[in-house]
Amino acid sequence: MSRSTETIRRISRLDGGSFWFGGSLATLRAKFALWQRRIEQRRILAGLNDHLLKDMGITRRAAVAEARKPFWLP
């Protein structure tokens, strides 16, 4: 086990296992995949025209607010 992996596991244990990637490689991959989906979805949302946003029941202001959120925030 590499030194960095051991450090990650130690931090995860100290944090009660709630550290953002938990210590599992599968969990880390899932988290990155989620973040990538959020980035893509917010990019698409930002590019929609007002007609499509109105169709979905979303205001331009709400779409811009969502698109500006950092990828790590739900």
Buried (B, 14 or more C-beta within 10 A) or exposed (E): EEEEEEEBBEEBEEEEEEBEBBBBEEBBEEBEEEEEEBEEEBEEBEEBEEEEBEEEEBEEEEBEEBBEEEBEEE
